[in-house]
Amino acid sequence: MLTLHPQYITDSAGKKLSAILPMSEYSALIEELEELEDIRLYDAGKNDNEPAIPHSKAMELIAAERKKLGK
């Protein structure tokens, strides 16, 4: 489990407006989210009834999708 140590920016009433993370924690969080997205996509692909495609073609499709999403 990833441990985060956020610092908060608050308004004058003490309401939290934003969080700040150290870059190492932010990067680890992004990596975790990307891995979860990969798992979600794998599960979605496994549950559809479309025929299997070669690994190389799958990697091309994944790269194209990531590029489209700006990753």
MDAnalysis code that builds the backbone (N, CA, C; Angstrom):
import MDAnalysis as mda
import numpy as np

u = mda.Universe.empty(213, n_residues=71, atom_resindex=np.repeat(np.arange(71), 3), trajectory=True)
u.add_TopologyAttr("name", ["N", "CA", "C"] * 71)
u.add_TopologyAttr("resid", np.arange(1, 72))
u.add_TopologyAttr("resname", ["MET", "LEU", "THR", "LEU", "HIS", "PRO", "GLN", "TYR", "ILE", "THR", "ASP", "SER", "ALA", "GLY", "LYS", "LYS", "LEU", "SER", "ALA", "ILE", "LEU", "PRO", "MET", "SER", "GLU", "TYR", "SER", "ALA", "LEU", "ILE", "GLU", "GLU", "LEU", "GLU", "GLU", "LEU", "GLU", "ASP", "ILE", "ARG", "LEU", "TYR", "ASP", "ALA", "GLY", "LYS", "ASN", "ASP", "ASN", "GLU", "PRO", "ALA", "ILE", "PRO", "HIS", "SER", "LYS", "ALA", "MET", "GLU", "LEU", "ILE", "ALA", "ALA", "GLU", "ARG", "LYS", "LYS", "LEU", "GLY", "LYS"])
u.atoms.positions = np.array([
    [0.846, -1.187, 0.000],
    [0.000, 0.000, 0.000],
    [0.883, 1.240, 0.000],
    [0.534, 2.165, -0.820],
    [1.277, 3.405, -0.964],
    [0.940, 4.344, 0.196],
    [1.962, 4.862, 0.855],
    [1.756, 5.818, 1.944],
    [2.022, 7.222, 1.417],
    [1.050, 8.090, 1.590],
    [1.169, 9.473, 1.110],
    [1.287, 10.428, 2.289],
    [2.014, 11.492, 2.078],
    [2.195, 12.533, 3.092],
    [1.822, 13.890, 2.484],
    [0.522, 14.124, 2.304],
    [0.117, 15.390, 1.673],
    [0.247, 16.576, 2.627],
    [0.483, 17.715, 2.035],
    [0.360, 18.984, 2.731],
    [-0.831, 19.675, 2.082],
    [-1.558, 20.447, 2.862],
    [-2.793, 21.037, 2.353],
    [-2.707, 22.552, 2.269],
    [-3.347, 23.088, 1.241],
    [-3.560, 24.525, 1.118],
    [-4.995, 24.764, 1.572],
    [-5.160, 25.669, 2.501],
    [-6.479, 25.930, 3.058],
    [-6.882, 27.384, 2.846],
    [-8.194, 27.611, 2.924],
    [-8.663, 28.992, 2.863],
    [-8.613, 29.586, 4.268],
    [-9.075, 30.800, 4.407],
    [-8.988, 31.485, 5.701],
    [-9.847, 30.827, 6.776],
    [-10.820, 30.012, 6.382],
    [-11.658, 29.305, 7.347],
    [-11.098, 27.920, 7.679],
    [-9.985, 27.560, 7.058],
    [-9.381, 26.265, 7.316],
    [-9.878, 25.143, 6.424],
    [-10.732, 25.472, 5.459],
    [-11.238, 24.466, 4.528],
    [-10.128, 24.079, 3.558],
    [-9.903, 22.762, 3.408],
    [-8.867, 22.286, 2.498],
    [-9.279, 22.562, 1.054],
    [-8.378, 23.213, 0.319],
    [-8.620, 23.562, -1.077],
    [-7.819, 22.700, -2.039],
    [-6.593, 22.376, -1.661],
    [-5.684, 21.620, -2.525],
    [-4.751, 20.795, -1.667],
    [-4.150, 19.789, -2.304],
    [-3.148, 18.979, -1.626],
    [-1.852, 19.022, -2.426],
    [-0.750, 18.979, -1.716],
    [0.576, 18.961, -2.325],
    [1.265, 17.681, -1.876],
    [1.845, 16.967, -2.857],
    [2.585, 15.742, -2.557],
    [4.036, 15.911, -2.983],
    [4.956, 15.247, -2.272],
    [6.325, 15.193, -2.786],
    [6.314, 14.510, -4.154],
    [7.227, 14.895, -5.036],
    [7.250, 14.343, -6.393],
    [7.372, 12.824, -6.388],
    [8.144, 12.269, -5.479],
    [8.295, 10.812, -5.438],
    [6.962, 10.132, -5.140],
    [6.177, 10.705, -4.247],
    [4.873, 10.134, -3.919],
    [3.890, 10.333, -5.062],
    [3.941, 11.500, -5.685],
    [3.072, 11.767, -6.833],
    [3.362, 10.775, -7.958],
    [4.648, 10.586, -8.256],
    [5.035, 9.654, -9.322],
    [4.587, 8.232, -9.004],
    [4.753, 7.808, -7.765],
    [4.319, 6.466, -7.360],
    [2.803, 6.336, -7.481],
    [2.079, 7.376, -7.134],
    [0.624, 7.365, -7.240],
    [0.186, 7.241, -8.692],
    [0.821, 7.982, -9.576],
    [0.505, 7.903, -10.998],
    [0.798, 6.505, -11.532],
    [1.917, 5.916, -11.136],
    [2.239, 4.556, -11.573],
    [1.171, 3.557, -11.116],
    [0.725, 3.700, -9.889],
    [-0.325, 2.820, -9.361],
    [-1.615, 2.969, -10.166],
    [-1.981, 4.199, -10.477],
    [-3.199, 4.443, -11.254],
    [-3.095, 3.856, -12.658],
    [-1.903, 3.986, -13.267],
    [-1.712, 3.417, -14.598],
    [-1.811, 1.894, -14.563],
    [-1.270, 1.290, -13.515],
    [-1.365, -0.165, -13.393],
    [-2.816, -0.602, -13.202],
    [-3.560, 0.129, -12.399],
    [-4.979, -0.190, -12.216],
    [-5.752, -0.049, -13.523],
    [-5.406, 0.948, -14.317],
    [-6.057, 1.126, -15.617],
    [-5.726, -0.049, -16.538],
    [-4.474, -0.504, -16.511],
    [-4.091, -1.674, -17.305],
    [-4.898, -2.905, -16.892],
    [-5.065, -3.089, -15.599],
    [-5.849, -4.225, -15.099],
    [-7.301, -4.098, -15.542],
    [-7.845, -2.882, -15.445],
    [-9.232, -2.656, -15.876],
    [-9.393, -2.977, -17.352],
    [-8.445, -2.525, -18.162],
    [-8.519, -2.792, -19.594],
    [-8.374, -4.286, -19.884],
    [-7.491, -4.959, -19.165],
    [-7.327, -6.403, -19.336],
    [-8.634, -7.119, -19.002],
    [-9.217, -6.757, -17.864],
    [-10.477, -7.401, -17.458],
    [-11.584, -7.132, -18.469],
    [-11.655, -5.904, -18.970],
    [-12.678, -5.572, -19.966],
    [-12.463, -6.385, -21.235],
    [-11.214, -6.515, -21.660],
    [-10.924, -7.291, -22.859],
    [-11.194, -8.765, -22.676],
    [-10.919, -9.248, -21.495],
    [-11.139, -10.663, -21.202],
    [-12.633, -10.998, -21.180],
    [-13.450, -10.032, -20.798],
    [-14.883, -10.264, -20.656],
    [-15.672, -10.014, -21.937],
    [-15.030, -9.428, -22.965],
    [-15.782, -9.236, -24.203],
    [-15.675, -10.514, -25.049],
    [-16.485, -10.621, -26.033],
    [-16.522, -11.830, -26.851],
    [-15.808, -11.670, -28.183],
    [-14.900, -10.703, -28.260],
    [-14.153, -10.489, -29.493],
    [-13.009, -11.497, -29.583],
    [-12.598, -11.839, -30.796],
    [-11.483, -12.789, -30.935],
    [-10.173, -12.195, -30.416],
    [-9.266, -13.074, -30.022],
    [-7.956, -12.634, -29.543],
    [-7.162, -12.025, -30.684],
    [-6.244, -11.114, -30.335],
    [-5.366, -10.507, -31.334],
    [-3.919, -10.787, -30.925],
    [-2.997, -10.748, -31.848],
    [-1.593, -10.981, -31.508],
    [-1.068, -9.936, -30.519],
    [-0.113, -10.338, -29.703],
    [0.464, -9.462, -28.693],
    [0.998, -8.164, -29.301],
    [1.710, -8.278, -30.420],
    [2.291, -7.078, -31.041],
    [1.213, -6.075, -31.441],
    [0.103, -6.559, -31.960],
    [-1.002, -5.683, -32.340],
    [-1.627, -5.051, -31.096],
    [-1.772, -5.849, -30.036],
    [-2.330, -5.323, -28.784],
    [-1.454, -4.198, -28.241],
    [-0.136, -4.390, -28.296],
    [0.772, -3.361, -27.796],
    [0.676, -2.082, -28.624],
    [0.487, -2.209, -29.924],
    [0.299, -1.035, -30.779],
    [-0.971, -0.290, -30.383],
    [-2.044, -1.034, -30.137],
    [-3.316, -0.418, -29.755],
    [-3.209, 0.279, -28.403],
    [-2.520, -0.359, -27.469],
    [-2.341, 0.235, -26.143],
    [-1.523, 1.510, -26.253],
    [-0.444, 1.475, -27.014],
    [0.395, 2.664, -27.182],
    [-0.398, 3.798, -27.825],
    [-1.203, 3.485, -28.805],
    [-2.023, 4.506, -29.456],
    [-3.024, 5.110, -28.483],
    [-3.622, 4.270, -27.662],
    [-4.601, 4.755, -26.683],
    [-3.919, 5.651, -25.642],
    [-2.758, 5.246, -25.175],
    [-2.035, 6.056, -24.201],
    [-1.625, 7.399, -24.803],
    [-1.188, 7.378, -26.048],
    [-0.792, 8.622, -26.722],
    [-1.994, 9.553, -26.836],
    [-3.162, 8.970, -27.158],
    [-4.385, 9.759, -27.288],
    [-4.748, 10.391, -25.950],
    [-4.488, 9.668, -24.843],
    [-4.808, 10.176, -23.513],
    [-3.703, 11.063, -22.936],
    [-2.613, 11.199, -23.690],
    [-1.530, 12.061, -23.238],
    [-0.626, 11.443, -22.198],
    [-0.511, 10.114, -22.179],
    [0.340, 9.442, -21.182],
    [1.675, 9.111, -21.747],
])
